[in-house]
Amino acid sequence: MITTQVAVNRFNHKIYFGTVKSVANDYSGGYDQQFVTQLTLRYATYQRTQTQQYALLGTELEDTTVIVVRRGMVTDKSLTAVFPGSTSQYDIVTISRDAAGLPVGYDLITLKQQKGVKR
């Protein structure tokens, strides 16, 4: 949970959330796995402190990325995330929800890159 406000100008990055579905390939007649966007959001980057980075060494959260989005925008952990211009897909590891009760709140979403999966 973030206890301070995040400046609006920090939400200058875009990310896509969606699912991977089988889509018919018109050329081969078979089916291909394709990312289908369900939600596009603006996000701010979240920088961990050096102490936090060291604390994560050797855990399943070691190679993860944390982003900040407006409260309640992403509610389904089964969604997959894709950054624009990237072929890598990311799983949602955790969603740390803002419970401060302020009019404007933020959630922290921890993402981990899928291994061997391309868009």
Legacy VTK file of the C-alpha trace (Angstrom):
# vtk DataFile Version 3.0
C-alpha trace
ASCII
DATASET POLYDATA
POINTS 119 float
0.000 0.000 0.000
1.241 3.483 -0.828
0.687 6.020 1.934
1.524 9.097 -0.142
0.030 10.525 -3.289
1.628 9.704 -6.620
2.060 12.649 -8.988
-0.203 12.373 -12.021
2.688 13.039 -14.401
4.350 9.793 -13.234
1.581 7.767 -14.922
3.327 8.156 -18.271
3.658 4.486 -19.228
1.105 2.186 -20.821
0.486 -1.514 -20.140
-1.959 -4.032 -21.584
-3.792 -6.651 -19.532
-5.558 -9.554 -21.193
-5.601 -13.283 -21.803
-3.935 -15.711 -24.184
-6.419 -17.408 -26.496
-6.288 -19.827 -29.403
-6.925 -17.939 -32.633
-7.426 -19.545 -36.041
-4.505 -19.063 -38.435
-5.875 -18.261 -41.896
-2.673 -19.353 -43.618
-2.008 -22.733 -42.010
-5.520 -23.694 -40.954
-4.275 -24.410 -37.445
-4.547 -22.467 -34.227
-2.023 -20.083 -32.718
-1.773 -18.733 -29.182
-2.318 -14.973 -29.259
-2.520 -12.279 -26.584
-5.946 -10.597 -26.568
-6.067 -7.205 -24.810
-8.945 -6.685 -22.372
-7.708 -3.605 -20.517
-5.221 -0.811 -21.267
-3.922 1.224 -18.327
-1.492 3.997 -17.533
0.973 3.129 -14.796
3.806 4.647 -12.791
7.030 2.826 -12.082
7.763 1.801 -8.513
11.387 1.741 -7.439
12.289 -0.617 -4.599
14.892 0.447 -2.081
18.232 -1.347 -1.978
17.203 -3.001 1.297
14.011 -4.312 -0.304
16.005 -5.665 -3.260
18.386 -7.528 -0.932
15.488 -8.926 1.103
14.006 -10.471 -2.058
17.166 -12.341 -3.062
16.535 -16.077 -3.154
12.744 -15.732 -3.047
10.159 -16.184 -5.781
9.848 -12.381 -5.929
13.513 -11.874 -6.836
13.003 -11.204 -10.557
9.773 -9.227 -10.391
8.677 -5.752 -11.432
6.285 -3.556 -9.449
4.007 -0.994 -11.079
1.501 1.479 -9.614
-2.033 1.792 -11.039
-5.163 3.576 -9.892
-7.077 1.695 -7.205
-9.405 -1.083 -8.338
-8.476 -1.018 -12.023
-7.086 -4.584 -12.062
-9.013 -7.109 -10.002
-8.256 -10.425 -11.732
-4.897 -12.083 -10.972
-5.388 -14.518 -13.851
-4.794 -11.751 -16.408
-1.539 -11.553 -18.327
0.328 -8.260 -18.794
2.247 -7.038 -21.845
4.285 -3.847 -22.138
3.954 -1.991 -25.478
6.724 -2.848 -27.914
7.625 -6.009 -26.005
7.043 -9.627 -26.931
7.343 -10.807 -23.331
4.295 -11.654 -21.247
4.067 -11.185 -17.490
2.025 -12.983 -14.842
0.457 -11.049 -11.977
2.086 -12.349 -8.789
0.341 -10.082 -6.281
-2.008 -7.123 -6.196
-1.397 -5.002 -3.109
-4.641 -3.099 -2.736
-4.887 0.390 -1.276
-7.030 0.335 1.851
-6.457 3.935 2.965
-9.967 5.031 2.024
-8.788 8.220 0.331
-10.677 9.497 -2.738
-7.707 8.709 -4.957
-5.882 5.490 -4.177
-3.263 3.303 -5.791
-2.617 -0.418 -6.055
0.807 -2.015 -6.414
0.919 -4.838 -8.950
3.860 -7.242 -8.873
4.637 -8.788 -12.268
6.912 -11.705 -13.166
8.022 -12.454 -16.706
6.813 -15.768 -18.106
9.639 -18.037 -19.185
9.689 -19.288 -22.771
6.479 -17.505 -23.806
6.411 -14.982 -26.606
3.585 -12.819 -27.811
LINES 1 120
119 0 1 2 3 4 5 6 7 8 9 10 11 12 13 14 15 16 17 18 19 20 21 22 23 24 25 26 27 28 29 30 31 32 33 34 35 36 37 38 39 40 41 42 43 44 45 46 47 48 49 50 51 52 53 54 55 56 57 58 59 60 61 62 63 64 65 66 67 68 69 70 71 72 73 74 75 76 77 78 79 80 81 82 83 84 85 86 87 88 89 90 91 92 93 94 95 96 97 98 99 100 101 102 103 104 105 106 107 108 109 110 111 112 113 114 115 116 117 118
